[in-house]
Amino acid sequence: MFTVGPVAENAFLFHQDGSTEALIVDPGDEAPKLLGAIKELGLDLQAILLTHTHFDHVGAVAPVAKATGAPVYCPKLEVPVLQDIMSFVPWPGFGPFESWDPAGRTFDAVIAAQAWHWVDPVAGAAKAALALRPGGRLTVFWNAFRAPPSVNAAFTAVYQRVLPESPIHQHGMPGPDGYQVLCDRAAEAASQVGAFGAPEYWRFDWERRYSRDEWLDQQSTFGGHNLLPAAKLDELVAGIGAAIDEMGGAFTMPYTTVAVSAVRT
């Protein structure tokens, strides 16, 4: 049993001893936590079962289904609810940003870290304009690796061996310039909405020291890695871990934060 989400809903993961086939009941929230448990136990999720479709029981259905390919089963009477769940949630602010209702409230800032590329840029900028007071600021940003050559070479070699089709094998770890298209898209959308001043481009350099375990904790969260077969992800993590061990068990990763910011007019 896993207690998840803001109202402490209980999700249940079932499998028989000696079998890797499993099913999950009511994955209500915290998909990474649930998917991590499935991976750690070496299970093959066969189905997602819903007892009912209250919002706190279905919040992780989509990401778990997408990551595992497991079919979803719910009471026939509640299929329309699951298909239009946003019409049945109990408070404003739950769900995709583009359909979020600020309910007449205005804010000093709208900030998105690492996630704005999942938002329709024009619809997102328009929604931010609706939520911001005049003089408020929309800022979206991404943290880009600036891997030292030795680290980049070591990690790229692992991807070349384990995931030769990966962009990291082909181009190395993405640096700040790799995010330029996202910044430009966000800036163009803010200008297109017509409710913001001229977009500003910001960059900030910083660094963090990682132990082997600290880096591996986040490795599986990198884009697309949650969709890898468990055995392939395990091989990748083991290879990266061995590379860090050869660096002495820790390394320093420089970053550049690239941001676009615009003031609500």
CYANA upper distance limits for C-alpha pairs under 8 A (distance plus 0.5 A):
  1 MET  CA     10 ASN  CA      6.86
  1 MET  CA     11 ALA  CA      6.19
  1 MET  CA     12 PHE  CA      5.08
  1 MET  CA     13 LEU  CA      6.90
  2 PHE  CA     10 ASN  CA      6.03
  2 PHE  CA     11 ALA  CA      5.63
  2 PHE  CA     12 PHE  CA      6.83
  2 PHE  CA     34 LEU  CA      8.21
  3 THR  CA      8 ALA  CA      5.87
  3 THR  CA      9 GLU  CA      5.94
  3 THR  CA     10 ASN  CA      4.98
  3 THR  CA     11 ALA  CA      6.81
  4 VAL  CA      8 ALA  CA      5.63
  4 VAL  CA      9 GLU  CA      5.85
  4 VAL  CA     10 ASN  CA      6.81
  4 VAL  CA     11 ALA  CA      7.71
  4 VAL  CA     28 GLY  CA      7.09
  4 VAL  CA     29 ASP  CA      6.06
  4 VAL  CA     30 GLU  CA      6.59
  5 GLY  CA      9 GLU  CA      6.73
  5 GLY  CA     28 GLY  CA      7.18
  5 GLY  CA     29 ASP  CA      5.51
  5 GLY  CA     30 GLU  CA      6.92
  5 GLY  CA     56 ASP  CA      7.53
  7 VAL  CA     56 ASP  CA      7.59
  9 GLU  CA     28 GLY  CA      6.92
  9 GLU  CA     56 ASP  CA      6.78
  9 GLU  CA     57 HIS  CA      7.26
 10 ASN  CA     26 ASP  CA      7.92
 10 ASN  CA     27 PRO  CA      8.42
 10 ASN  CA     28 GLY  CA      8.03
 11 ALA  CA     24 ILE  CA      7.71
 11 ALA  CA     25 VAL  CA      6.27
 11 ALA  CA     26 ASP  CA      5.61
 11 ALA  CA     27 PRO  CA      5.63
 11 ALA  CA     28 GLY  CA      7.05
 11 ALA  CA     57 HIS  CA      8.28
 12 PHE  CA     24 ILE  CA      6.11
 12 PHE  CA     25 VAL  CA      5.57
 12 PHE  CA     26 ASP  CA      7.39
 12 PHE  CA     27 PRO  CA      8.06
 13 LEU  CA     22 ALA  CA      7.52
 13 LEU  CA     23 LEU  CA      6.46
 13 LEU  CA     24 ILE  CA      4.94
 13 LEU  CA     25 VAL  CA      6.94
 14 PHE  CA     22 ALA  CA      6.00
 14 PHE  CA     23 LEU  CA      5.92
 14 PHE  CA     24 ILE  CA      6.71
 15 HIS  CA     19 SER  CA      7.17
 15 HIS  CA     20 THR  CA      7.42
 15 HIS  CA     21 GLU  CA      6.62
 15 HIS  CA     22 ALA  CA      5.03
 15 HIS  CA     23 LEU  CA      7.27
 16 GLN  CA     20 THR  CA      8.19
 16 GLN  CA     21 GLU  CA      8.15
 16 GLN  CA     22 ALA  CA      8.18
 20 THR  CA     42 GLY  CA      7.06
 20 THR  CA     43 LEU  CA      5.06
 20 THR  CA     44 ASP  CA      6.13
 21 GLU  CA     43 LEU  CA      6.42
 21 GLU  CA     44 ASP  CA      5.45
 21 GLU  CA     45 LEU  CA      6.52
 21 GLU  CA     46 GLN  CA      6.74
 22 ALA  CA     43 LEU  CA      6.71
 22 ALA  CA     44 ASP  CA      6.42
 22 ALA  CA     45 LEU  CA      5.29
 22 ALA  CA     46 GLN  CA      6.18
 22 ALA  CA     47 ALA  CA      7.82
 23 LEU  CA     45 LEU  CA      5.96
 23 LEU  CA     46 GLN  CA      6.05
 23 LEU  CA     47 ALA  CA      5.41
 23 LEU  CA     48 ILE  CA      6.37
 23 LEU  CA     49 LEU  CA      7.80
 24 ILE  CA     45 LEU  CA      7.95
 24 ILE  CA     47 ALA  CA      7.10
 24 ILE  CA     48 ILE  CA      5.57
 24 ILE  CA     49 LEU  CA      6.67
 25 VAL  CA     48 ILE  CA      6.44
 25 VAL  CA     49 LEU  CA      5.20
 25 VAL  CA     50 LEU  CA      6.21
 25 VAL  CA     51 THR  CA      7.83
 26 ASP  CA     48 ILE  CA      7.95
 26 ASP  CA     49 LEU  CA      6.79
 26 ASP  CA     50 LEU  CA      5.46
 26 ASP  CA     51 THR  CA      7.14
 26 ASP  CA     52 HIS  CA      8.45
 26 ASP  CA     57 HIS  CA      5.42
 26 ASP  CA     58 VAL  CA      6.70
 26 ASP  CA     61 VAL  CA      8.32
 27 PRO  CA     31 ALA  CA      8.04
 27 PRO  CA     34 LEU  CA      8.15
 27 PRO  CA     48 ILE  CA      8.35
 27 PRO  CA     57 HIS  CA      6.39
 27 PRO  CA     58 VAL  CA      6.32
 27 PRO  CA     59 GLY  CA      7.31
 27 PRO  CA     60 ALA  CA      5.78
 27 PRO  CA     61 VAL  CA      6.33
 27 PRO  CA     64 VAL  CA      8.44
 28 GLY  CA     55 PHE  CA      7.91
 28 GLY  CA     56 ASP  CA      5.51
 28 GLY  CA     57 HIS  CA      4.34
 28 GLY  CA     58 VAL  CA      5.01
 28 GLY  CA     59 GLY  CA      5.03
 28 GLY  CA     60 ALA  CA      5.69
 28 GLY  CA     61 VAL  CA      7.55
 29 ASP  CA     56 ASP  CA      7.54
 29 ASP  CA     57 HIS  CA      7.93
 29 ASP  CA     58 VAL  CA      7.58
 29 ASP  CA     59 GLY  CA      5.17
 29 ASP  CA     60 ALA  CA      5.02
 30 GLU  CA     34 LEU  CA      7.13
 30 GLU  CA     59 GLY  CA      8.42
 30 GLU  CA     60 ALA  CA      6.85
 31 ALA  CA     35 LEU  CA      6.44
 31 ALA  CA     60 ALA  CA      5.59
 31 ALA  CA     61 VAL  CA      8.50
 31 ALA  CA     63 PRO  CA      6.87
 31 ALA  CA     64 VAL  CA      6.64
 32 PRO  CA     36 GLY  CA      6.29
 33 LYS  CA     37 ALA  CA      6.86
 34 LEU  CA     38 ILE  CA      6.87
 34 LEU  CA     64 VAL  CA      8.37
 35 LEU  CA     39 LYS  CA      6.66
 35 LEU  CA     64 VAL  CA      7.25
 35 LEU  CA     67 ALA  CA      8.50
 36 GLY  CA     40 GLU  CA      6.47
 37 ALA  CA     41 LEU  CA      6.60
 38 ILE  CA     42 GLY  CA      6.72
 38 ILE  CA     43 LEU  CA      5.85
 38 ILE  CA     44 ASP  CA      7.99
 38 ILE  CA     45 LEU  CA      8.04
 39 LYS  CA     43 LEU  CA      6.73
 39 LYS  CA    230 ALA  CA      6.74
 42 GLY  CA    230 ALA  CA      7.95
 44 ASP  CA     68 THR  CA      8.40
 45 LEU  CA     68 THR  CA      6.97
 45 LEU  CA     70 ALA  CA      6.54
 46 GLN  CA     70 ALA  CA      5.81
 46 GLN  CA     71 PRO  CA      7.72
 47 ALA  CA     70 ALA  CA      5.39
 47 ALA  CA     71 PRO  CA      5.68
 47 ALA  CA     72 VAL  CA      6.57
 47 ALA  CA     73 TYR  CA      7.90
 48 ILE  CA     61 VAL  CA      8.03
 48 ILE  CA     65 ALA  CA      7.95
 48 ILE  CA     70 ALA  CA      6.89
 48 ILE  CA     71 PRO  CA      6.62
 48 ILE  CA     72 VAL  CA      5.19
 48 ILE  CA     73 TYR  CA      6.63
 49 LEU  CA     72 VAL  CA      6.56
 49 LEU  CA     73 TYR  CA      5.46
 49 LEU  CA     74 CYS  CA      6.58
 50 LEU  CA     57 HIS  CA      7.91
 50 LEU  CA     58 VAL  CA      8.08
 50 LEU  CA     72 VAL  CA      8.17
 50 LEU  CA     73 TYR  CA      6.67
 50 LEU  CA     74 CYS  CA      5.30
 50 LEU  CA     75 PRO  CA      7.90
 51 THR  CA     74 CYS  CA      7.00
 51 THR  CA     75 PRO  CA      7.61
 52 HIS  CA     57 HIS  CA      7.71
 52 HIS  CA     74 CYS  CA      7.17
 52 HIS  CA     75 PRO  CA      7.26
 52 HIS  CA     78 GLU  CA      7.50
 53 THR  CA     57 HIS  CA      6.59
 53 THR  CA     58 VAL  CA      6.58
 53 THR  CA     74 CYS  CA      8.26
 53 THR  CA     78 GLU  CA      7.06
 53 THR  CA     81 VAL  CA      7.26
 53 THR  CA     82 LEU  CA      6.70
 54 HIS  CA     58 VAL  CA      7.30
 54 HIS  CA     88 PHE  CA      8.43
 54 HIS  CA     89 VAL  CA      8.26
 55 PHE  CA     59 GLY  CA      6.73
 55 PHE  CA     85 ILE  CA      7.72
 55 PHE  CA     88 PHE  CA      7.96
 55 PHE  CA     89 VAL  CA      6.35
 55 PHE  CA     90 PRO  CA      8.46
 60 ALA  CA     64 VAL  CA      6.53
 61 VAL  CA     65 ALA  CA      6.43
 61 VAL  CA     72 VAL  CA      8.36
 62 ALA  CA     66 LYS  CA      6.52
 63 PRO  CA     67 ALA  CA      6.50
 64 VAL  CA     68 THR  CA      6.56
 64 VAL  CA     69 GLY  CA      8.44
 64 VAL  CA     70 ALA  CA      8.34
 65 ALA  CA     69 GLY  CA      5.71
 65 ALA  CA     70 ALA  CA      5.71
 65 ALA  CA     71 PRO  CA      7.20
 65 ALA  CA     72 VAL  CA      7.77
 66 LYS  CA     70 ALA  CA      8.18
 67 ALA  CA    226 ASN  CA      6.92
 67 ALA  CA    227 LEU  CA      5.72
 68 THR  CA    227 LEU  CA      7.96
 74 CYS  CA     78 GLU  CA      7.32
 74 CYS  CA     79 VAL  CA      7.15
 75 PRO  CA     79 VAL  CA      7.18
 78 GLU  CA     82 LEU  CA      6.96
 79 VAL  CA     83 GLN  CA      6.74
 80 PRO  CA     84 ASP  CA      6.77
 81 VAL  CA     85 ILE  CA      5.82
 81 VAL  CA     87 SER  CA      8.46
 81 VAL  CA     88 PHE  CA      7.64
 84 ASP  CA     88 PHE  CA      8.01
 85 ILE  CA     89 VAL  CA      7.17
 86 MET  CA     94 PHE  CA      8.20
 86 MET  CA     95 GLY  CA      7.27
 89 VAL  CA     94 PHE  CA      7.60
 92 PRO  CA    100 TRP  CA      7.48
 92 PRO  CA    101 ASP  CA      6.49
 92 PRO  CA    102 PRO  CA      7.72
 92 PRO  CA    103 ALA  CA      7.68
 93 GLY  CA     97 PHE  CA      8.46
 93 GLY  CA    100 TRP  CA      5.79
 93 GLY  CA    101 ASP  CA      6.60
 93 GLY  CA    102 PRO  CA      7.40
 94 PHE  CA    100 TRP  CA      7.40
 95 GLY  CA     99 SER  CA      7.67
 95 GLY  CA    100 TRP  CA      7.08
 96 PRO  CA    100 TRP  CA      6.72
 97 PHE  CA    119 VAL  CA      7.71
 97 PHE  CA    124 GLY  CA      7.30
 97 PHE  CA    127 LYS  CA      8.08
 98 GLU  CA    119 VAL  CA      7.59
 98 GLU  CA    120 ASP  CA      7.81
 98 GLU  CA    123 ALA  CA      6.37
 98 GLU  CA    124 GLY  CA      5.92
 98 GLU  CA    127 LYS  CA      6.75
100 TRP  CA    127 LYS  CA      8.30
102 PRO  CA    106 THR  CA      7.82
102 PRO  CA    130 LEU  CA      8.36
102 PRO  CA    131 ALA  CA      6.53
104 GLY  CA    131 ALA  CA      8.43
105 ARG  CA    131 ALA  CA      7.14
106 THR  CA    130 LEU  CA      8.20
106 THR  CA    131 ALA  CA      5.36
106 THR  CA    132 LEU  CA      5.55
106 THR  CA    133 ARG  CA      5.83
107 PHE  CA    131 ALA  CA      6.51
107 PHE  CA    132 LEU  CA      5.34
107 PHE  CA    133 ARG  CA      6.32
107 PHE  CA    136 GLY  CA      7.42
108 ASP  CA    132 LEU  CA      6.54
108 ASP  CA    133 ARG  CA      6.74
108 ASP  CA    135 GLY  CA      8.13
108 ASP  CA    136 GLY  CA      5.06
108 ASP  CA    137 ARG  CA      7.03
109 ALA  CA    132 LEU  CA      7.01
109 ALA  CA    136 GLY  CA      5.88
109 ALA  CA    137 ARG  CA      5.32
109 ALA  CA    138 LEU  CA      6.33
109 ALA  CA    139 THR  CA      8.13
110 VAL  CA    128 ALA  CA      6.93
110 VAL  CA    131 ALA  CA      8.47
110 VAL  CA    132 LEU  CA      7.80
110 VAL  CA    137 ARG  CA      6.93
110 VAL  CA    138 LEU  CA      5.34
110 VAL  CA    139 THR  CA      6.85
111 ILE  CA    138 LEU  CA      6.53
111 ILE  CA    139 THR  CA      5.44
111 ILE  CA    140 VAL  CA      6.14
112 ALA  CA    116 TRP  CA      6.38
112 ALA  CA    139 THR  CA      7.13
112 ALA  CA    140 VAL  CA      5.26
112 ALA  CA    141 PHE  CA      6.96
113 ALA  CA    140 VAL  CA      6.54
113 ALA  CA    141 PHE  CA      5.71
113 ALA  CA    142 TRP  CA      6.49
114 GLN  CA    140 VAL  CA      8.28
114 GLN  CA    141 PHE  CA      6.57
114 GLN  CA    142 TRP  CA      5.20
114 GLN  CA    143 ASN  CA      7.46
115 ALA  CA    119 VAL  CA      7.95
115 ALA  CA    142 TRP  CA      8.48
116 TRP  CA    121 PRO  CA      8.07
116 TRP  CA    140 VAL  CA      7.06
116 TRP  CA    141 PHE  CA      8.29
117 HIS  CA    121 PRO  CA      8.03
117 HIS  CA    182 LEU  CA      7.38
119 VAL  CA    123 ALA  CA      8.25
119 VAL  CA    124 GLY  CA      6.53
120 ASP  CA    124 GLY  CA      6.11
121 PRO  CA    125 ALA  CA      6.55
121 PRO  CA    185 ARG  CA      7.45
121 PRO  CA    186 ALA  CA      6.33
121 PRO  CA    189 ALA  CA      6.13
121 PRO  CA    190 ALA  CA      8.44
122 VAL  CA    126 ALA  CA      6.63
122 VAL  CA    186 ALA  CA      8.44
122 VAL  CA    189 ALA  CA      5.24
122 VAL  CA    190 ALA  CA      7.42
122 VAL  CA    192 GLN  CA      7.78
122 VAL  CA    193 VAL  CA      7.23
123 ALA  CA    127 LYS  CA      6.63
124 GLY  CA    128 ALA  CA      6.63
125 ALA  CA    129 ALA  CA      6.64
125 ALA  CA    186 ALA  CA      8.45
125 ALA  CA    189 ALA  CA      6.92
125 ALA  CA    190 ALA  CA      6.00
125 ALA  CA    193 VAL  CA      7.23
126 ALA  CA    130 LEU  CA      6.86
126 ALA  CA    190 ALA  CA      8.22
126 ALA  CA    193 VAL  CA      6.42
126 ALA  CA    195 ALA  CA      8.40
127 LYS  CA    131 ALA  CA      6.86
128 ALA  CA    132 LEU  CA      6.57
128 ALA  CA    138 LEU  CA      7.31
129 ALA  CA    133 ARG  CA      8.48
129 ALA  CA    195 ALA  CA      6.77
129 ALA  CA    196 PHE  CA      8.07
129 ALA  CA    264 ARG  CA      6.95
132 LEU  CA    136 GLY  CA      5.86
132 LEU  CA    137 ARG  CA      7.65
132 LEU  CA    264 ARG  CA      7.14
133 ARG  CA    264 ARG  CA      7.43
134 PRO  CA    263 VAL  CA      8.32
134 PRO  CA    264 ARG  CA      5.66
134 PRO  CA    265 THR  CA      5.78
135 GLY  CA    263 VAL  CA      6.17
135 GLY  CA    264 ARG  CA      5.60
135 GLY  CA    265 THR  CA      6.58
136 GLY  CA    263 VAL  CA      6.20
136 GLY  CA    264 ARG  CA      5.78
137 ARG  CA    261 SER  CA      7.27
137 ARG  CA    262 ALA  CA      6.18
137 ARG  CA    263 VAL  CA      4.93
137 ARG  CA    264 ARG  CA      6.37
138 LEU  CA    261 SER  CA      6.02
138 LEU  CA    262 ALA  CA      5.91
138 LEU  CA    263 VAL  CA      6.90
138 LEU  CA    264 ARG  CA      7.93
139 THR  CA    259 ALA  CA      7.28
139 THR  CA    260 VAL  CA      6.19
139 THR  CA    261 SER  CA      4.70
139 THR  CA    262 ALA  CA      7.13
140 VAL  CA    186 ALA  CA      8.29
140 VAL  CA    259 ALA  CA      6.12
140 VAL  CA    260 VAL  CA      6.06
140 VAL  CA    261 SER  CA      7.04
141 PHE  CA    183 CYS  CA      8.35
141 PHE  CA    257 THR  CA      7.16
141 PHE  CA    258 VAL  CA      6.01
141 PHE  CA    259 ALA  CA      4.58
141 PHE  CA    260 VAL  CA      6.92
142 TRP  CA    179 TYR  CA      7.96
142 TRP  CA    257 THR  CA      6.18
142 TRP  CA    258 VAL  CA      5.98
142 TRP  CA    259 ALA  CA      7.02
143 ASN  CA    176 PRO  CA      8.38
143 ASN  CA    255 TYR  CA      6.87
143 ASN  CA    256 THR  CA      6.32
143 ASN  CA    257 THR  CA      4.89
143 ASN  CA    258 VAL  CA      6.90
144 ALA  CA    174 PRO  CA      7.21
144 ALA  CA    175 GLY  CA      5.79
144 ALA  CA    176 PRO  CA      5.56
144 ALA  CA    179 TYR  CA      7.98
144 ALA  CA    255 TYR  CA      5.95
144 ALA  CA    256 THR  CA      5.71
144 ALA  CA    257 THR  CA      6.56
144 ALA  CA    258 VAL  CA      7.76
145 PHE  CA    173 MET  CA      7.28
145 PHE  CA    174 PRO  CA      6.68
145 PHE  CA    175 GLY  CA      5.61
145 PHE  CA    176 PRO  CA      7.45
145 PHE  CA    253 MET  CA      7.58
145 PHE  CA    254 PRO  CA      6.84
145 PHE  CA    255 TYR  CA      5.23
145 PHE  CA    256 THR  CA      7.10
146 ARG  CA    173 MET  CA      8.37
146 ARG  CA    174 PRO  CA      8.23
146 ARG  CA    175 GLY  CA      5.91
146 ARG  CA    176 PRO  CA      7.83
146 ARG  CA    253 MET  CA      7.38
146 ARG  CA    254 PRO  CA      5.63
146 ARG  CA    255 TYR  CA      5.69
146 ARG  CA    256 THR  CA      7.36
147 ALA  CA    151 VAL  CA      6.48
147 ALA  CA    152 ASN  CA      5.97
147 ALA  CA    173 MET  CA      7.52
147 ALA  CA    175 GLY  CA      8.33
147 ALA  CA    253 MET  CA      6.30
147 ALA  CA    254 PRO  CA      6.67
147 ALA  CA    255 TYR  CA      8.27
148 PRO  CA    152 ASN  CA      6.56
148 PRO  CA    253 MET  CA      7.82
148 PRO  CA    254 PRO  CA      8.14
149 PRO  CA    153 ALA  CA      6.48
150 SER  CA    154 ALA  CA      6.69
151 VAL  CA    155 PHE  CA      6.62
152 ASN  CA    156 THR  CA      6.36
152 ASN  CA    172 GLY  CA      6.91
152 ASN  CA    173 MET  CA      6.87
153 ALA  CA    157 ALA  CA      6.60
153 ALA  CA    172 GLY  CA      8.22
154 ALA  CA    158 VAL  CA      7.21
154 ALA  CA    243 ALA  CA      6.66
155 PHE  CA    159 TYR  CA      7.00
155 PHE  CA    240 ILE  CA      6.74
155 PHE  CA    243 ALA  CA      7.51
156 THR  CA    160 GLN  CA      6.56
156 THR  CA    168 ILE  CA      6.68
156 THR  CA    169 HIS  CA      5.69
156 THR  CA    172 GLY  CA      6.34
156 THR  CA    173 MET  CA      7.94
157 ALA  CA    161 ARG  CA      6.84
157 ALA  CA    169 HIS  CA      7.68
158 VAL  CA    162 VAL  CA      6.58
158 VAL  CA    163 LEU  CA      8.36
158 VAL  CA    236 LEU  CA      7.43
158 VAL  CA    239 GLY  CA      6.32
158 VAL  CA    240 ILE  CA      6.99
159 TYR  CA    163 LEU  CA      5.36
159 TYR  CA    164 PRO  CA      6.54
159 TYR  CA    166 SER  CA      7.33
159 TYR  CA    168 ILE  CA      7.20
159 TYR  CA    169 HIS  CA      5.82
159 TYR  CA    236 LEU  CA      7.66
160 GLN  CA    164 PRO  CA      4.91
160 GLN  CA    165 GLU  CA      8.33
160 GLN  CA    166 SER  CA      8.27
160 GLN  CA    169 HIS  CA      5.53
162 VAL  CA    232 LYS  CA      7.79
162 VAL  CA    235 GLU  CA      7.52
162 VAL  CA    236 LEU  CA      6.63
163 LEU  CA    169 HIS  CA      7.89
163 LEU  CA    236 LEU  CA      8.45
164 PRO  CA    169 HIS  CA      6.46
164 PRO  CA    170 GLN  CA      8.28
165 GLU  CA    169 HIS  CA      7.52
165 GLU  CA    170 GLN  CA      8.05
166 SER  CA    170 GLN  CA      7.13
167 PRO  CA    171 HIS  CA      6.20
167 PRO  CA    172 GLY  CA      7.58
168 ILE  CA    172 GLY  CA      4.86
168 ILE  CA    173 MET  CA      5.78
168 ILE  CA    174 PRO  CA      7.83
174 PRO  CA    178 GLY  CA      6.20
175 GLY  CA    179 TYR  CA      7.94
175 GLY  CA    256 THR  CA      8.46
176 PRO  CA    180 GLN  CA      7.59
176 PRO  CA    256 THR  CA      6.69
176 PRO  CA    257 THR  CA      8.13
176 PRO  CA    258 VAL  CA      7.22
179 TYR  CA    183 CYS  CA      6.92
179 TYR  CA    258 VAL  CA      8.00
180 GLN  CA    184 ASP  CA      6.57
181 VAL  CA    185 ARG  CA      6.56
182 LEU  CA    186 ALA  CA      6.73
183 CYS  CA    187 ALA  CA      6.66
183 CYS  CA    201 TYR  CA      8.41
183 CYS  CA    258 VAL  CA      8.15
183 CYS  CA    259 ALA  CA      7.30
183 CYS  CA    260 VAL  CA      6.50
184 ASP  CA    188 GLU  CA      6.51
185 ARG  CA    189 ALA  CA      6.65
186 ALA  CA    190 ALA  CA      6.77
186 ALA  CA    260 VAL  CA      7.55
187 ALA  CA    191 SER  CA      6.80
187 ALA  CA    199 PRO  CA      6.17
187 ALA  CA    260 VAL  CA      6.97
187 ALA  CA    261 SER  CA      8.38
188 GLU  CA    192 GLN  CA      6.56
189 ALA  CA    193 VAL  CA      6.76
190 ALA  CA    194 GLY  CA      7.45
190 ALA  CA    195 ALA  CA      7.92
190 ALA  CA    196 PHE  CA      6.80
190 ALA  CA    199 PRO  CA      7.77
190 ALA  CA    262 ALA  CA      7.85
191 SER  CA    195 ALA  CA      7.98
191 SER  CA    196 PHE  CA      7.01
191 SER  CA    197 GLY  CA      8.04
191 SER  CA    198 ALA  CA      7.53
191 SER  CA    199 PRO  CA      7.85
195 ALA  CA    264 ARG  CA      6.47
195 ALA  CA    265 THR  CA      6.18
196 PHE  CA    262 ALA  CA      6.40
196 PHE  CA    263 VAL  CA      5.88
196 PHE  CA    264 ARG  CA      4.98
196 PHE  CA    265 THR  CA      5.63
197 GLY  CA    262 ALA  CA      6.34
197 GLY  CA    263 VAL  CA      5.92
197 GLY  CA    264 ARG  CA      6.97
197 GLY  CA    265 THR  CA      6.61
198 ALA  CA    262 ALA  CA      6.77
198 ALA  CA    263 VAL  CA      8.22
199 PRO  CA    260 VAL  CA      6.92
199 PRO  CA    261 SER  CA      6.05
199 PRO  CA    262 ALA  CA      5.08
199 PRO  CA    263 VAL  CA      8.22
200 GLU  CA    260 VAL  CA      6.09
200 GLU  CA    261 SER  CA      5.65
200 GLU  CA    262 ALA  CA      6.64
201 TYR  CA    258 VAL  CA      7.98
201 TYR  CA    259 ALA  CA      6.30
201 TYR  CA    260 VAL  CA      5.26
201 TYR  CA    261 SER  CA      7.10
202 TRP  CA    257 THR  CA      8.41
202 TRP  CA    258 VAL  CA      6.40
202 TRP  CA    259 ALA  CA      5.47
202 TRP  CA    260 VAL  CA      6.72
202 TRP  CA    261 SER  CA      8.17
203 ARG  CA    256 THR  CA      6.95
203 ARG  CA    257 THR  CA      5.96
203 ARG  CA    258 VAL  CA      5.22
203 ARG  CA    259 ALA  CA      6.77
204 PHE  CA    256 THR  CA      5.97
204 PHE  CA    257 THR  CA      5.55
204 PHE  CA    258 VAL  CA      7.35
205 ASP  CA    254 PRO  CA      7.87
205 ASP  CA    255 TYR  CA      6.29
205 ASP  CA    256 THR  CA      4.93
205 ASP  CA    257 THR  CA      6.86
206 TRP  CA    254 PRO  CA      6.38
206 TRP  CA    255 TYR  CA      5.83
206 TRP  CA    256 THR  CA      6.80
206 TRP  CA    257 THR  CA      8.42
207 GLU  CA    252 THR  CA      7.27
207 GLU  CA    253 MET  CA      6.08
207 GLU  CA    254 PRO  CA      4.54
207 GLU  CA    255 TYR  CA      5.96
208 ARG  CA    252 THR  CA      6.14
208 ARG  CA    253 MET  CA      5.99
208 ARG  CA    254 PRO  CA      6.97
208 ARG  CA    255 TYR  CA      8.44
209 ARG  CA    250 ALA  CA      7.67
209 ARG  CA    251 PHE  CA      6.30
209 ARG  CA    252 THR  CA      4.74
209 ARG  CA    253 MET  CA      6.80
210 TYR  CA    214 GLU  CA      6.23
210 TYR  CA    215 TRP  CA      6.37
210 TYR  CA    250 ALA  CA      6.00
210 TYR  CA    251 PHE  CA      6.07
210 TYR  CA    252 THR  CA      6.58
210 TYR  CA    253 MET  CA      7.88
211 SER  CA    215 TRP  CA      6.85
211 SER  CA    249 GLY  CA      6.56
211 SER  CA    250 ALA  CA      4.77
211 SER  CA    251 PHE  CA      7.25
212 ARG  CA    216 LEU  CA      6.77
212 ARG  CA    241 GLY  CA      6.72
212 ARG  CA    244 ILE  CA      6.43
212 ARG  CA    245 ASP  CA      7.56
212 ARG  CA    249 GLY  CA      5.93
212 ARG  CA    250 ALA  CA      6.05
213 ASP  CA    217 ASP  CA      6.52
213 ASP  CA    241 GLY  CA      8.47
214 GLU  CA    218 GLN  CA      7.60
215 TRP  CA    219 GLN  CA      6.78
216 LEU  CA    220 SER  CA      7.89
216 LEU  CA    237 VAL  CA      7.09
216 LEU  CA    240 ILE  CA      8.21
216 LEU  CA    241 GLY  CA      7.41
218 GLN  CA    222 PHE  CA      7.60
219 GLN  CA    225 HIS  CA      8.43
219 GLN  CA    237 VAL  CA      7.52
220 SER  CA    225 HIS  CA      5.93
220 SER  CA    226 ASN  CA      6.61
220 SER  CA    233 LEU  CA      7.82
220 SER  CA    237 VAL  CA      8.26
221 THR  CA    225 HIS  CA      6.75
221 THR  CA    226 ASN  CA      6.93
222 PHE  CA    226 ASN  CA      8.15
224 GLY  CA    228 LEU  CA      7.68
225 HIS  CA    233 LEU  CA      7.61
228 LEU  CA    232 LYS  CA      6.81
228 LEU  CA    233 LEU  CA      6.37
229 PRO  CA    233 LEU  CA      6.76
230 ALA  CA    234 ASP  CA      6.58
231 ALA  CA    235 GLU  CA      6.72
232 LYS  CA    236 LEU  CA      6.73
233 LEU  CA    237 VAL  CA      6.60
234 ASP  CA    238 ALA  CA      6.53
235 GLU  CA    239 GLY  CA      6.63
236 LEU  CA    240 ILE  CA      6.72
237 VAL  CA    241 GLY  CA      6.47
238 ALA  CA    242 ALA  CA      6.65
239 GLY  CA    243 ALA  CA      6.76
240 ILE  CA    244 ILE  CA      6.79
241 GLY  CA    245 ASP  CA      6.71
242 ALA  CA    246 GLU  CA      6.86
243 ALA  CA    247 MET  CA      7.11
244 ILE  CA    248 GLY  CA      7.14
244 ILE  CA    249 GLY  CA      5.73
244 ILE  CA    250 ALA  CA      6.62
244 ILE  CA    251 PHE  CA      7.77
245 ASP  CA    249 GLY  CA      4.74
245 ASP  CA    250 ALA  CA      7.75
247 MET  CA    251 PHE  CA      7.30
